[in-house]
Amino acid sequence: MSVRAFSCVLLTEKPVVGKGKDKAGIQCVEWCCKSLYIGGKDSVVHQLNLPSAVATDAPNIREVKRRQMGRSGPVSQLRAIPVLNHLLVLWDGSVTALNMFSLEPVSPLKKIPNVSCMEVGSSVSSTQQVYVELVTASVKRRWISVHRVYVDKWECVKQLPLGREPLALAVREPCVCVATADRYMLCDYESGNTLDLFQHNLARQNLLVKQAGEREFLLNGPGSLGMFVMSDGISQRPPVPWPAGILDAAVCHPYTLVLQDQAQTVHVYSTLDQQLKQVIPIPKAATLTPTTEGVFVTAEREIYCLRPCALEDQIEALMAEERMDQALVLLDGVRELLPQHSYQDLRKNISCMLGLMHFYQESFKEAKGLLIDGDLDPREIIRLYPEVSDVCGDFDSQLPSVSTSRDLRLMSTEDQASFHRFLHFLGDFLWAVRGTTQGLSCRSDVDSALLKVYLQLGESERLGQMVTSPNDCHLDLSASDLRQHKRFFALGLLYQSHGQHFSAIQTWVRMAEGQYDDSSRTAADAYEHILSTLRQLDDRDTFWSFADWAVQRDQEAGVQIFMQDTERPIPSCHADEVIPFLQKYPVSSLMYLEYLVGVLKSKEESHHTLLALAYIARILQRSPGEVDASAGEDIRRKLQQLLWLSAHCDTVAVHDKIASTNLHMEKVILLGKTGEHKRALQILVHEEKDKQAAVDYCWRTSAGRERDFRQRLFLSLLQIYLDSTAAEGAAADLLNRHARAFDAAAVLQALPAAWSVQMVGSFLQEALRSAFHQRRMRQVEAALTTAEQCRVTSTRTEAANRMIKLERGTRCQVCQRLLARPEFVFMPTGEIAHLHCTTGGKGAPGTVITTS
């Protein structure tokens, strides 16, 4: 059969009997406390000393006692009650209690008559004494009785009529499972409820009711099925399909043993998968008795013991035959019977072997899960692959061989498609165990093997993910593999992940310069990655080693290496190093200064001044006929904005730089910064010849300043126009358009006497309107102030003239003493206090009142 679950040992050929009774057979047995009790067909009860039924193949057995129950008739049943030292004997339709050791009758316990079968329940400890429940069945009276058996007495506590003859029974308190001639039923002797299970058409000798587990029974059901039924009538296990003609059965977890009549064999079924596991031939076997030592098989004149083989041995035998599924089912079913460490070791071994079988059968999903569950050393799988196994070095494999194994080395040359499927599995498996305890024990080998797999499969994305994340690849071995496959960009990433930044950037520089050809990335990609790496690099020596190359290759892109993220800390000396370095790269220098001033908001005067000078240099370098005129205008606009907004620029240095140029607007801004507004306006009027720019200058410069300053500034512009006879029209236009910006009295004094009223009519109208408006606004403000003063005075007077009733016994709210003087303080909250209590800072401010 599929497994050797039990071994058969002959205990005794026949009980020792007197002369002339050699043909006496065995009817039943009972095992308790290293004693084997045998009930014979000749009315004799034998007690045999059996130290251990499983100790040796030929146990030493000797008879201790015997008891003749009567002249004739078999002993039907024996049940031991060790807690009471009683041995119950069912003979001649009556139950007799014997002492377990002397086999003498227990005199206080009279016989229980009219009993066809019996079963003993578990012991119960009451407040007075210990007792055991005994359930008996009477075919004649068609009822079952419940007795309480004490040391010196027994009493019937309940009788349940069935209406049918009870032929067999089993007990799991408080439930009794009974077999009658046509059905099985459950009886609860505490509540008196009865539940019919199912009918049958079995012969009496084939009826079967056995205890199977906690509140569970095993029945011989219709259709040759062994039915497991709980005490509530529900079945929680699949039935066992056993042969017809069953005489007896016993449950020895995880197996069900069945005694077949015709074949004279014991069939062993698994209760886990309901499959036949073993067949044990025993001639003339009649009964099965489960005990703690095994299962006793009673034949006509022999008694055998079916000893359960060690569960570990059974599982290992199944593994040796590569029946992993059965081994796994058995192991999970007996988990509670094994030590935890034994279960875990067996589980891992089974999972590994089953995973290997699925692996070679290309059931990779199942193989992956099983190999991970089995905690298999990843190197055991790595070593199976050619061109990958070298990462394991001198690793000594402990992997057992399986019959379905295949040579992957031969497959790699003859069947590339299949071999690639195996490579994909290796990659998935190693990536899954990479961060687990299973993979951490050999992290370098796992990572190096992963890199080789991705190279062979051409998986650029996963290769990049591998080398950019922290890894423990063997650097020299993996670098050689990457060079061989011309994956130079990934080679640089590998160097970088191992902290060798110089080697990484040097590799990418050679790619950018065309020395290395990598089909996965272009030279531009390599250059962009170099810039990104330099920006984030903390190694200053390596940074400066490649900074010149990066900027020289592309000034606009290269300068980005100095523009770090604002979240990253920037050394205080960083700008002082970078600015001199970029002097030979004007484009980069200008962009870096813009970054310092615009992004980092630097307040260093040198940074603002250098940026302004850099703008000026770019403007002056452009010739008037240059094609890209818009770029020049953009730079000049940036310069003007910088001069307007910067408060840290050295205006003198900048003005000296543009003094001899035609950058008039820039000169104007600088003169305005130094307070020389009249000179600035003269430049705008006479040199720049931009009247609107002069007006805008006045408004922008006076924004946020007092009114007098704005009036003086516009008056200065007016005087510049009046000093030039050719600008009288511009002066009149300025007055008429911006009348509100002037002081009318000062303007009238400055205007030439020859001017007519018509020339400044609009100005005069606006000036008068503005003067009247300001006068009326002052009057309104004065009136509002007077009204507020009156309101405050009225409120105070009303509070002071209010009548306050001061009664005898009134107390100060601050010190809680009586008010004895006419002076007191009335609080806004309505409370009254002493004057000295409030003036001393204890109370709230109030009104001082004096009474006469």
C-alpha positions in Angstrom: 0.0 0.0 0.0 0.9 3.7 0.0 2.3 3.9 3.5 3.3 1.7 6.4 1.3 3.3 9.2 1.2 0.3 11.6 3.3 -2.7 12.4 1.7 -5.9 13.6 3.0 -7.7 16.8 1.6 -10.9 18.2 1.0 -10.5 21.9 -0.4 -13.9 22.9 -1.6 -16.9 21.0 -4.3 -17.9 23.6 -5.0 -17.2 27.3 -3.7 -19.7 29.7 -6.6 -22.1 30.6 -7.0 -25.3 32.5 -6.7 -28.8 31.2 -9.5 -29.9 28.9 -10.4 -26.4 27.8 -7.8 -25.8 25.1 -10.5 -24.9 22.6 -11.6 -21.9 24.6 -11.5 -18.7 22.5 -11.2 -15.0 23.1 -14.3 -12.9 23.1 -13.1 -9.4 24.1 -10.2 -7.5 25.6 -9.6 -4.3 27.7 -6.3 -2.5 28.3 -5.6 -0.4 31.4 -2.6 0.4 33.6 -0.2 -2.0 31.9 -2.7 -4.8 32.4 -4.5 -6.7 29.6 -7.9 -8.1 30.5 -9.2 -10.9 28.3 -12.8 -12.0 28.3 -13.1 -15.6 27.1 -15.9 -17.5 25.5 -15.7 -19.9 28.5 -16.9 -17.3 31.0 -13.3 -16.7 32.3 -11.7 -13.2 32.8 -7.9 -13.2 32.6 -5.6 -10.5 33.8 -2.2 -10.5 32.0 0.8 -8.3 32.9 1.9 -6.5 29.8 4.6 -3.9 30.7 4.5 -2.3 27.3 2.8 -3.5 24.2 5.1 -1.5 21.9 8.4 -2.0 23.7 9.6 -5.1 21.7 8.6 -7.4 19.0 8.2 -10.2 21.5 6.7 -8.7 24.7 7.1 -10.5 27.9 3.6 -11.5 29.0 2.5 -13.4 32.0 -0.9 -14.2 33.6 -1.5 -12.5 36.9 -5.1 -13.4 37.8 -8.2 -15.1 36.4 -11.8 -15.1 37.4 -14.5 -17.7 36.5 -17.7 -15.8 36.0 -19.9 -18.9 35.6 -20.3 -22.2 34.1 -20.8 -21.2 30.5 -21.4 -18.3 28.2 -18.9 -15.7 26.8 -17.8 -12.6 28.5 -19.4 -10.0 26.2 -17.6 -6.8 27.3 -14.9 -5.5 29.6 -14.6 -1.9 30.7 -12.0 -0.6 33.2 -12.6 2.4 35.5 -9.1 3.1 36.8 -10.2 6.1 38.9 -12.4 3.7 41.0 -10.2 0.5 40.5 -13.2 -1.2 39.0 -13.4 -3.6 36.1 -16.9 -3.9 34.7 -17.8 -7.3 33.2 -20.8 -7.9 31.0 -21.6 -11.6 31.2 -24.9 -13.4 30.9 -26.9 -10.2 30.4 -25.7 -8.6 33.6 -22.9 -6.1 34.6 -20.7 -7.2 37.4 -18.0 -5.0 39.1 -14.7 -6.6 39.9 -11.6 -5.2 41.5 -9.0 -4.4 38.8 -6.1 -5.9 40.7 -7.6 -8.9 42.6 -10.5 -9.6 40.2 -12.7 -10.1 43.3 -16.3 -8.9 43.2 -16.9 -5.5 44.7 -19.5 -6.6 47.2 -21.4 -3.3 47.7 -22.1 -3.2 43.9 -24.9 -5.6 43.0 -25.3 -6.8 39.4 -27.2 -4.7 36.9 -29.5 -7.1 35.0 -31.0 -7.0 31.5 -28.0 -5.4 29.8 -27.1 -6.1 26.2 -24.2 -3.6 25.8 -22.6 -0.9 27.8 -20.2 2.0 27.6 -18.3 4.0 30.2 -18.1 7.8 30.2 -15.6 10.1 31.7 -15.1 10.6 35.5 -16.9 13.4 37.3 -15.7 14.9 40.6 -18.6 16.2 42.7 -18.5 18.0 46.0 -18.7 14.7 47.9 -17.1 11.9 45.9 -15.9 10.9 42.5 -18.2 8.9 40.2 -18.3 7.7 36.6 -21.3 7.6 34.3 -22.2 4.2 32.9 -24.6 3.9 30.0 -26.3 0.5 29.4 -28.7 -0.7 26.8 -31.4 -3.3 27.2 -32.7 -5.1 24.1 -35.5 -6.7 26.0 -36.9 -3.4 27.5 -35.9 -1.2 24.6 -34.3 1.6 26.6 -31.0 2.9 27.7 -30.1 3.6 31.3 -27.6 6.0 32.8 -25.9 4.9 36.0 -23.5 6.7 38.3 -20.8 4.3 39.5 -19.1 5.2 42.8 -16.5 3.3 44.8 -19.0 1.5 46.9 -22.3 1.9 45.1 -24.0 2.7 41.8 -27.3 4.2 41.1 -29.6 4.5 38.0 -30.2 8.2 37.4 -32.2 8.1 34.2 -33.8 5.8 31.7 -34.6 6.8 28.1 -37.2 4.6 26.2 -36.3 4.2 22.5 -39.2 2.1 21.2 -36.6 0.0 19.3 -34.0 -2.5 20.3 -30.6 -0.9 21.0 -28.0 -3.1 19.5 -24.9 -1.0 19.8 -23.9 2.3 21.4 -21.1 4.8 22.1 -21.0 7.7 24.6 -19.7 11.3 24.5 -21.4 13.0 27.4 -24.2 13.9 27.4 -24.9 12.4 24.1 -25.4 8.7 23.3 -25.2 7.4 19.7 -27.4 4.2 19.4 -27.7 1.7 16.5 -31.0 -0.1 16.2 -32.0 -2.7 13.7 -33.0 -0.2 11.1 -31.4 3.2 12.0 -28.9 5.3 13.9 -30.0 7.9 16.4 -28.6 10.4 18.9 -30.0 10.7 22.4 -29.2 13.5 24.8 -29.8 11.9 28.3 -29.7 15.3 30.0 -32.5 16.9 27.9 -34.2 13.7 26.8 -34.1 14.8 23.1 -33.7 12.2 20.4 -32.5 12.8 16.8 -32.7 10.2 14.0 -29.6 10.3 11.8 -30.2 7.9 8.9 -31.7 4.5 8.2 -29.7 1.3 7.2 -30.3 -2.2 6.1 -27.2 -3.8 7.8 -27.0 -7.1 9.5 -26.6 -7.1 13.2 -22.9 -8.1 13.1 -22.2 -5.2 10.7 -23.6 -2.5 12.9 -21.0 -0.1 14.1 -21.0 2.8 16.5 -17.6 3.9 17.7 -16.1 7.0 19.5 -14.0 8.9 16.9 -13.0 12.1 18.7 -14.2 14.9 20.9 -18.1 14.6 20.7 -17.7 12.7 17.5 -18.9 9.2 16.4 -18.0 6.8 13.6 -20.9 4.9 12.0 -21.1 2.2 9.4 -23.4 4.0 7.0 -25.3 2.9 3.9 -23.4 2.4 0.7 -20.3 1.1 2.5 -19.4 4.5 3.9 -17.8 5.2 7.2 -19.7 8.3 8.5 -18.3 10.8 11.0 -21.1 12.4 13.0 -20.9 15.1 15.7 -23.1 15.0 18.8 -25.3 17.7 17.2 -25.9 15.5 14.1 -23.6 17.3 11.7 -20.7 15.7 9.9 -17.5 17.7 9.7 -15.4 15.2 7.8 -15.9 13.5 4.5 -17.0 9.8 4.8 -14.5 7.0 4.4 -15.3 4.6 1.5 -14.6 1.2 3.0 -15.5 -2.3 1.7 -18.7 -4.1 2.5 -18.9 -6.6 5.3 -17.3 -4.6 8.1 -17.1 -6.3 11.5 -15.4 -3.6 13.5 -13.6 -0.3 13.3 -11.4 1.9 15.4 -10.0 5.4 15.1 -6.3 6.0 15.8 -5.7 9.6 14.5 -5.0 10.2 11.7 -6.2 6.8 10.6 -9.3 4.7 10.7 -8.8 1.0 10.9 -11.5 -1.3 9.5 -11.9 -5.1 10.1 -13.3 -6.8 7.0 -15.0 -10.2 7.5 -14.4 -12.1 4.3 -10.9 -10.9 3.5 -9.7 -11.4 7.1 -7.7 -8.2 6.9 -7.5 -4.9 8.6 -7.8 -2.0 6.2 -6.1 1.3 7.3 -7.7 4.5 5.9 -6.5 8.1 6.3 -9.1 10.3 7.9 -7.3 13.2 6.2 -7.8 12.3 2.5 -10.0 9.1 3.0 -7.6 7.0 1.0 -6.6 3.4 1.7 -3.1 3.4 3.1 -2.3 -0.1 4.3 -3.8 -3.6 4.4 -2.8 -5.9 7.3 -3.8 -9.6 7.0 -4.9 -11.1 10.3 -6.7 -14.5 10.1 -9.9 -14.9 12.0 -9.8 -11.4 13.4 -13.0 -10.4 15.3 -12.6 -7.1 17.1 -10.5 -3.9 17.2 -9.8 -2.2 20.5 -8.1 1.2 20.4 -5.7 1.9 23.3 -2.9 4.3 24.2 -0.5 1.6 23.1 -2.0 1.0 19.7 -4.9 -1.0 18.4 -5.5 -4.5 19.8 -6.8 -7.0 17.3 -8.6 -10.0 18.8 -8.7 -13.2 16.8 -10.2 -16.5 17.8 -7.2 -17.6 19.9 -4.6 -14.7 19.3 -4.3 -11.1 20.3 -2.3 -8.8 18.1 -1.1 -5.2 18.6 -1.0 -2.9 15.7 1.6 -0.4 16.7 1.5 3.0 15.0 4.8 3.8 13.3 6.4 7.1 14.2 4.7 9.9 12.3 8.1 11.4 11.3 9.1 8.0 9.8 5.9 7.9 7.8 6.4 11.3 6.4 10.0 10.7 5.6 9.0 7.5 3.8 6.5 9.3 1.7 9.2 11.9 0.9 11.6 9.2 -0.1 9.0 7.9 -2.6 8.4 11.6 -3.8 4.8 11.5 -2.8 5.0 15.0 -1.5 1.3 15.9 -1.7 0.4 13.0 0.6 3.3 13.8 2.9 2.1 17.4 3.2 -1.5 16.4 3.9 -0.3 14.0 6.6 2.0 16.5 8.1 -0.7 19.2 8.3 -3.2 16.7 9.7 -0.9 15.6 12.6 0.6 19.0 13.4 -0.7 19.0 17.0 0.9 15.6 17.6 4.4 16.7 16.7 6.9 19.0 18.5 7.0 22.4 16.9 10.6 22.1 15.7 10.0 18.7 14.1 6.9 20.0 12.3 8.8 23.1 11.0 11.7 21.0 9.8 9.5 18.5 8.1 7.3 21.2 6.6 10.4 22.9 5.1 11.8 19.7 3.7 8.5 18.7 2.1 8.0 22.2 0.7 11.5 22.3 -0.8 11.2 18.9 -2.4 7.7 19.6 -3.7 8.9 22.9 -5.0 11.7 21.3 -6.8 9.3 18.9 -8.5 7.1 21.7 -9.6 10.2 23.6 -10.7 11.4 20.9 -13.1 7.8 20.5 -14.4 7.8 24.2 -15.1 4.9 24.9 -12.7 6.8 28.0 -11.6 4.1 29.8 -9.7 3.6 26.8 -7.3 7.4 26.2 -7.2 8.1 29.8 -6.1 5.7 29.7 -3.2 6.8 26.3 -2.0 10.5 27.1 -2.2 10.0 30.3 -0.2 7.8 28.5 2.4 10.5 25.8 2.7 13.2 28.5 3.4 15.4 27.0 0.8 18.9 28.5 0.5 18.7 30.5 -2.8 22.2 29.2 -3.8 20.7 25.7 -4.2 18.7 27.0 -7.1 21.4 29.4 -8.4 23.9 26.5 -8.7 21.6 24.7 -11.2 22.1 27.4 -13.8 25.1 27.6 -16.0 26.9 31.0 -16.3 25.2 32.0 -13.0 26.5 29.3 -10.7 30.0 30.9 -10.4 28.6 33.5 -8.0 28.2 30.8 -5.4 31.9 30.1 -5.2 32.6 26.9 -3.2 29.1 26.5 -1.8 28.4 22.9 -0.8 24.9 21.9 -2.0 22.7 19.8 0.3 19.8 19.6 -2.2 18.3 16.1 -2.6 17.8 14.8 -6.1 14.4 14.3 -7.5 13.3 11.9 -10.3 12.0 14.7 -12.4 15.2 16.7 -12.5 16.5 18.2 -15.8 19.9 19.3 -16.9 19.7 23.1 -17.4 23.2 23.2 -18.8 22.1 20.9 -21.7 18.9 22.8 -22.0 20.7 26.1 -22.4 22.3 24.9 -25.6 19.5 22.7 -27.0 16.2 24.4 -26.0 16.7 28.2 -25.6 13.0 28.9 -25.2 12.6 26.5 -22.3 15.8 27.8 -20.7 14.6 31.4 -20.9 11.5 30.3 -19.0 13.7 28.9 -16.3 15.7 32.1 -16.2 12.6 34.1 -15.8 11.7 32.0 -12.8 15.1 32.4 -11.3 14.8 36.2 -11.6 11.4 36.2 -10.0 12.4 33.8 -7.2 15.6 35.7 -6.3 13.8 39.1 -6.3 11.1 37.7 -4.0 13.6 36.4 -1.4 16.0 39.3 -1.8 14.8 41.2 1.3 13.8 38.2 3.4 15.8 36.4 6.0 16.1 33.6 3.5 18.0 35.9 1.1 19.9 38.1 3.6 22.1 35.1 4.6 23.7 35.2 1.1 22.8 38.7 -0.1 25.9 39.1 -2.3 25.3 35.8 -4.1 21.6 36.6 -4.7 22.3 40.1 -6.0 25.1 39.0 -8.3 23.0 36.2 -9.7 20.1 38.6 -10.3 22.3 40.9 -12.2 23.5 38.0 -14.4 19.9 36.9 -15.0 18.8 40.3 -16.1 21.8 40.6 -18.4 21.0 37.3 -20.1 17.3 38.1 -20.5 18.0 41.6 -21.7 15.7 43.2 -19.1 17.1 46.7 -19.0 14.4 48.2 -16.8 14.8 45.6 -14.0 18.6 45.7 -14.4 18.4 49.5 -13.9 16.2 49.1 -10.9 18.6 46.6 -9.5 21.8 48.6 -9.8 20.2 51.9 -8.7 18.9 50.5 -5.4 21.3 49.5 -2.6 22.8 46.1 -3.5 25.5 43.7 -2.4 26.7 42.5 -5.8 30.2 41.2 -6.0 31.6 44.4 -7.6 34.5 42.9 -9.7 32.4 40.0 -10.9 29.4 42.1 -11.8 31.4 44.9 -13.4 33.0 42.3 -15.6 29.6 40.9 -16.7 28.3 44.4 -17.4 31.4 45.2 -19.6 31.0 42.0 -21.4 27.4 42.8 -22.3 28.3 46.5 -23.1 26.0 47.8 -20.4 28.2 50.8 -19.5 25.5 53.0 -18.2 24.4 50.3 -15.7 28.1 49.8 -14.9 28.3 53.4 -13.7 25.1 52.9 -11.6 26.7 49.9 -10.0 29.8 51.8 -9.1 27.6 54.6 -7.8 25.5 52.2 -5.6 28.8 51.0 -4.1 30.0 54.5 -3.3 32.6 54.7 -6.0 31.4 58.0 -7.5 34.6 58.8 -9.4 34.6 55.5 -11.3 30.8 55.9 -12.0 31.1 59.4 -13.4 34.3 58.5 -15.3 32.4 55.6 -17.0 29.5 58.0 -18.0 32.1 60.6 -19.3 33.5 58.0 -21.7 30.0 57.2 -22.9 29.3 60.9 -23.5 32.5 61.3 -25.4 31.7 58.2 -27.5 34.4 55.9 -26.1 31.8 53.4 -24.9 28.9 52.3 -26.9 25.8 51.3 -24.9 22.6 50.5 -26.9 20.4 51.1 -23.9 21.4 54.8 -23.5 22.6 57.7 -25.6 25.5 60.0 -25.0 23.0 62.7 -24.1 21.5 60.5 -21.5 24.9 59.9 -20.0 25.6 63.6 -19.9 22.3 64.4 -18.2 22.9 61.8 -15.6 26.3 63.1 -14.9 24.8 66.6 -14.2 22.2 65.1 -12.0 24.8 63.1 -10.1 27.1 66.0 -9.6 24.2 68.2 -8.3 23.6 65.7 -5.5 27.2 64.7 -4.8 28.6 65.3 -1.4 32.1 64.2 -2.4 33.6 67.6 -3.2 36.9 66.2 -4.6 35.1 64.1 -7.2 32.7 67.0 -7.9 35.5 69.5 -8.8 37.3 66.8 -10.8 34.4 66.7 -13.3 32.9 70.2 -12.9 35.2 71.8 -15.5 34.4 69.1 -18.1 30.6 69.4 -17.4 30.5 73.2 -17.9 32.9 73.2 -20.8 30.7 70.7 -22.7 27.6 72.9 -22.4 27.7 76.1 -20.4 23.9 76.5 -20.1 23.3 72.9 -19.0 26.6 72.4 -17.1 26.0 75.3 -14.7 23.0 73.3 -13.3 25.5 71.3 -11.2 26.0 74.3 -9.0 22.3 75.1 -8.6 21.3 72.7 -5.9 17.8 72.3 -4.6 16.8 74.9 -2.0 16.0 72.1 0.5 19.6 70.9 0.5 22.0 72.7 2.7 24.6 74.7 0.7 28.1 75.3 2.2 28.8 79.0 3.0 31.9 78.9 0.9 30.1 77.4 -2.1 29.4 80.7 -4.0 32.9 82.0 -3.2 34.3 78.9 -4.9 32.0 78.8 -7.9 32.1 82.5 -8.9 35.9 82.5 -9.6 35.6 79.1 -11.2 33.0 80.3 -13.7 34.8 83.5 -14.8 36.0 81.8 -17.9 32.5 80.7 -18.8 30.4 83.9 -19.1 27.1 82.2 -19.9 27.4 79.9 -17.0 28.6 82.8 -14.7 25.6 84.9 -15.6 23.1 82.1 -15.0 24.7 81.2 -11.7 24.5 84.8 -10.5 20.9 85.0 -11.5 20.3 81.8 -9.4 22.0 83.3 -6.4 20.0 86.6 -6.5 16.7 85.4 -7.9 16.3 81.9 -6.4 18.4 81.9 -3.2 17.6 85.6 -2.5 21.2 86.4 -1.7 21.8 89.7 0.1 25.5 89.8 -0.7 26.4 93.1 -2.3 29.1 91.4 -4.5 26.5 89.0 -5.9 24.1 91.8 -7.0 26.9 94.0 -8.3 28.5 91.1 -10.3 25.1 90.2 -11.8 24.6 93.8 -12.9 28.1 94.0 -14.4 27.5 90.7 -16.1 24.3 92.0 -17.7 26.1 95.2 -18.8 29.0 93.1 -20.4 26.5 91.0 -22.3 24.7 94.1 -23.6 27.9 95.9 -24.6 29.2 92.8 -26.5 26.2 92.9 -28.8 26.6 94.9 -32.0 23.7 97.1 -33.3 23.1 94.8 -36.3 23.0 91.5 -34.3 20.3 89.2 -35.5 19.0 88.2 -32.0 17.9 91.7 -30.9 15.1 90.4 -28.7 17.6 88.5 -26.5 19.5 91.8 -26.0 16.3 93.6 -25.1 15.5 90.8 -22.6 18.9 91.1 -20.9 18.5 94.9 -20.7 15.0 94.5 -19.2 16.5 92.2 -16.5 19.3 94.7 -15.8 16.8 97.5 -15.3 14.6 95.4 -13.1 17.6 94.4 -11.0 18.7 98.1 -10.6 15.1 99.1 -9.6 14.5 96.3 -7.1 18.0 95.6 -5.6 18.9 97.3 -2.4 22.3 95.6 -2.3 23.9 96.7 -5.5 27.0 98.9 -5.6 25.5 101.8 -7.6 28.8 103.6 -7.9 30.6 100.7 -9.4 27.8 100.0 -11.8 27.5 103.7 -12.8 31.2 104.0 -13.5 30.8 101.0 -15.8 28.1 102.6 -17.9 29.1 106.2 -17.6 30.5 106.4 -21.1 27.7 104.3 -22.7 24.3 105.1 -24.1 22.5 103.1 -21.4 20.7 106.2 -20.3 17.7 104.5 -18.6 20.2 102.5 -16.4 22.0 105.7 -15.5 18.7 107.3 -14.5 17.9 104.4 -12.2 21.3 104.6 -10.6 21.0 108.4 -10.1 17.6 107.9 -8.6 19.1 105.4 -6.1 21.6 108.1 -5.0 18.9 110.8 -4.7 20.1 112.8 -7.8 16.6 113.0 -9.2 17.0 116.2 -11.2 20.0 114.8 -13.1 18.1 111.7 -13.8 15.2 113.7 -15.2 17.5 115.8 -17.3 18.9 112.6 -18.9 15.4 111.4 -19.6 14.4 114.7 -21.1 17.5 115.8 -23.0 19.4 112.6 -23.8 16.8 109.9 -23.8 14.1 112.3 -25.1 11.4 110.2 -23.6 8.8 112.4 -21.9 6.6 109.6 -20.8 9.6 107.8 -19.3 10.2 111.0 -17.2 6.7 111.1 -16.0 6.8 107.3 -15.2 10.0 107.9 -13.3 8.4 110.6 -11.1 5.4 108.4 -10.3 7.5 105.2 -9.6 10.1 107.0 -7.5 7.5 108.8 -5.4 5.4 105.7 -4.8 4.9 105.2 -1.1 6.6 108.5 -0.3 5.0 111.6 1.3 3.1 114.1 -0.9 5.6 116.9 -0.6 8.3 114.7 -2.1 6.1 113.9 -5.1 5.3 117.6 -5.6 9.0 118.5 -5.5 9.8 115.8 -8.0 7.2 116.9 -10.5 8.2 120.5 -9.9 11.8 119.6 -10.8 10.6 118.1 -14.1 8.5 121.2 -14.8 11.5 123.5 -14.3 13.6 121.3 -16.6 10.9 121.9 -19.3 10.6 125.6 -18.5 14.4 126.1 -18.8 14.2 125.0 -22.4 12.3 127.4 -24.6 11.5 124.6 -27.0 9.7 122.6 -24.3 7.0 125.0 -23.3 4.4 122.8 -24.9 5.7 119.8 -23.0 5.5 121.8 -19.7 1.9 122.9 -20.3 1.0 119.4 -21.3 2.6 118.0 -18.1 0.7 120.5 -15.9 -2.7 119.8 -17.6 -2.3 116.0 -17.5 -0.9 115.6 -13.9 -2.3 118.6 -12.0 -2.9 116.6 -8.9 0.9 115.9 -8.6 1.8 119.6 -8.2 1.7 122.2 -5.5 -0.4 124.9 -7.2 1.3 127.8 -5.3 4.8 126.7 -6.3 3.7 126.2 -9.9 2.3 129.7 -10.2 5.5 131.2 -8.9 7.5 129.2 -11.4 5.5 129.9 -14.5 6.7 132.6 -16.8 4.7 135.8 -16.8 4.1 135.6 -20.5 2.0 132.5 -20.2 -1.7 132.9 -20.7 -4.5 131.4 -18.6 -5.7 129.4 -21.5 -2.4 127.4 -21.6 -2.8 126.2 -18.0 -6.6 126.3 -17.8 -7.1 122.6 -17.2 -4.3 122.7 -14.5 -6.0 125.6 -12.7 -9.4 124.0 -12.7 -8.0 120.7 -11.4 -5.8 122.6 -8.8 -8.8 124.6 -7.5 -11.0 121.5 -7.4 -8.2 119.6 -5.5 -7.8 122.5 -3.0 -11.5 122.8 -2.3 -11.7 119.0 -1.9 -8.8 118.9 0.6 -10.3 121.8 2.5 -13.7 120.1 2.8 -12.1 116.8 3.8 -10.3 118.6 6.6 -13.6 120.2 7.8 -15.3 116.8 7.7 -12.5 115.2 9.7 -12.7 118.1 12.3 -16.5 117.6 12.6 -16.1 113.9 13.1 -13.5 114.5 15.8 -15.8 116.9 17.6 -18.8 114.5 17.4 -16.7 111.7 18.9 -15.5 114.0 21.7 -19.1 115.0 22.5 -20.2 111.4 22.6 -17.5 110.4 25.0 -18.3 113.5 27.2 -22.0 112.7 27.3 -21.4 109.0 28.2 -19.1 110.0 31.1 -21.5 112.7 32.4 -24.4 110.3 32.3 -22.5 107.8 34.3 -21.3 110.4 36.8 -24.9 111.8 37.4 -26.6 108.5 37.8 -28.4 107.9 41.2 -26.8 105.1 43.1 -28.5 103.7 46.2 -26.1 103.1 49.0 -27.7 101.0 51.8 -26.5 100.3 55.2 -24.5 97.1 55.2 -23.2 97.6 51.6 -19.8 95.9 51.2 -16.8 96.7 49.1 -16.6 94.1 46.2 -12.8 94.1 46.5 -12.1 93.8 50.3 -15.6 92.7 51.4 -15.7 95.3 54.2 -18.5 97.8 54.9 -18.5 101.1 53.2 -18.2 103.6 56.1 -17.0 106.8 54.2 -19.0 108.9 51.7 -16.4 108.5 49.0 -16.6 105.3 46.9 -16.0 104.1 43.4 -18.8 102.9 41.1 -17.5 100.3 38.6 -18.8 100.0 35.0 -20.0 96.6 35.9 -22.3 98.0 38.6 -20.2 97.1 41.5 -19.2 99.4 44.4 -15.7 99.5 46.0 -13.6 101.6 48.3 -11.6 104.4 46.7 -8.3 103.1 48.1 -9.1 99.5 47.0 -9.3 100.6 43.3 -6.6 103.2 43.3 -4.3 100.7 44.8 -4.6 98.6 41.7 -6.8 95.9 43.1 -10.1 96.8 41.3 -11.3 97.7 37.9 -11.4 101.4 36.8 -14.6 103.2 37.7 -16.2 106.6 38.6 -15.4 108.3 41.9 -18.5 109.5 43.7 -18.8 111.6 46.8 -22.0 111.7 48.9 -23.0 114.6 51.1 
